[in-house]
């Protein structure tokens, strides 16, 4: 189900709690909401739809991926960039990202996976993990 986006910076700045199998419906709603905003958004965290759980969804060149409890376990290639956010008003903000990241997470079946990402996809994941950690850019 497509959910309304949250714009409250106080809510968005609260660190998310771990997700479990009972949060599968939140993951489905997150994917539905991301797809509904595909023209203007490439990634979302669950707190953007009002649920403070460690769940993110993103588009990797049109392929949608859902991650439960993602954690970056390694990173390299630091660079400066500017990003916008669908849930935050105003223009792009400066931030630091990494070109290559390795992420440990649970997939949509709650199976633990470790995968490396690079380029724009890595940047999207880092942005959404900031949301999970209560960091607003």
C-alpha positions in Angstrom: 0.0 0.0 0.0 1.3 3.5 -0.9 1.9 5.5 2.3 2.0 9.2 2.9 5.5 10.6 3.2 6.7 12.0 6.6 8.4 15.4 6.5 8.8 16.0 10.3 12.5 16.5 11.0 12.1 15.5 14.7 10.6 12.1 13.7 13.1 11.6 11.0 16.0 12.3 13.3 15.2 9.3 15.6 17.4 6.3 15.2 15.4 3.3 13.8 15.1 0.0 15.7 15.9 -3.4 14.2 13.3 -5.0 11.9 12.1 -8.6 12.2 9.8 -10.9 10.2 6.7 -9.2 11.6 7.8 -6.0 9.7 7.4 -7.7 6.3 4.3 -5.7 5.5 6.2 -2.5 6.2 8.8 -3.6 3.6 6.0 -4.2 1.1 4.5 -0.7 1.8 7.9 0.8 1.4 8.4 -0.7 -2.0 4.9 0.3 -3.1 5.6 3.9 -2.0 9.0 4.0 -3.7 7.5 2.7 -6.9 4.7 5.4 -6.7 7.4 8.1 -6.5 9.8 6.5 -9.1 9.8 9.7 -11.2 11.4 11.7 -8.3 12.9 9.2 -5.9 15.4 6.3 -6.1 15.5 5.2 -2.4 13.5 5.3 0.8 13.8 4.3 4.4 10.9 3.1 6.5 10.9 6.2 8.7 10.0 8.2 5.5 6.6 6.4 5.7 6.2 6.7 9.4 7.8 3.5 10.7 11.1 3.7 12.7 12.5 0.4 11.6 15.8 -0.5 9.9 14.3 -1.1 6.5 15.4 0.5 3.2 14.3 0.1 -0.4 16.0 1.4 -3.5 16.1 1.2 -7.3 19.2 0.0 -8.9 18.6 1.0 -12.5 15.0 -0.1 -12.3 15.5 -3.2 -10.2 14.0 -2.7 -6.8 15.8 -4.1 -3.7 14.6 -4.3 -0.1 17.0 -4.6 2.8 16.2 -5.3 6.4 18.7 -4.3 9.1 21.4 -3.1 6.7 24.8 -2.2 8.0 27.9 -1.0 6.1 30.8 -3.3 7.0 33.4 -1.7 4.8 33.7 1.4 2.6 36.3 3.1 0.4 36.8 6.0 -2.0 35.5 9.0 0.0 34.1 11.8 -2.1 32.0 15.0 -1.6 28.6 15.4 -3.3 25.2 17.1 -3.0 22.0 15.2 -2.4 18.3 16.1 -2.2 15.7 14.2 -0.2 12.0 13.7 -0.9 11.2 14.0 2.8 13.2 17.1 3.5 12.3 20.5 2.1 14.8 22.7 0.4 17.5 22.1 -2.2 20.5 19.8 -2.4 22.8 19.6 0.7 26.5 18.8 0.8 27.5 15.4 2.2 30.4 12.9 2.2 29.9 9.5 0.6 32.0 6.5 -0.4 32.3 5.1 -3.9 32.3 1.4 -2.8 30.6 -0.1 0.1 30.0 -3.6 1.4 26.7 -4.1 3.2 25.4 -6.9 5.4 21.6 -7.2 5.5 18.6 -9.5 5.5 16.8 -9.9 2.2 13.0 -10.0 1.7 13.1 -13.6 3.0 15.1 -12.5 6.1 18.1 -14.5 4.9 21.4 -12.8 5.8 23.3 -11.5 2.7 26.6 -9.6 2.2 27.0 -7.7 -1.0 29.2 -5.0 -2.4 27.8 -1.9 -4.2 29.5 0.9 -6.1 28.7 4.2 -7.8 25.3 5.7 -7.6 23.7 2.6 -6.0 26.2 2.8 -3.1 25.4 6.5 -2.7 21.6 5.7 -2.5 22.2 3.0 0.1 24.3 5.4 2.2 21.7 8.1 2.1 18.9 5.7 3.2 21.1 4.3 6.0 21.6 7.8 7.2 17.8 7.9 7.6 17.9 4.7 9.6 20.5 6.3 11.9 18.5 9.5 12.4 21.0 11.5 10.3 19.4 14.2 8.1 21.5 15.7 5.3 
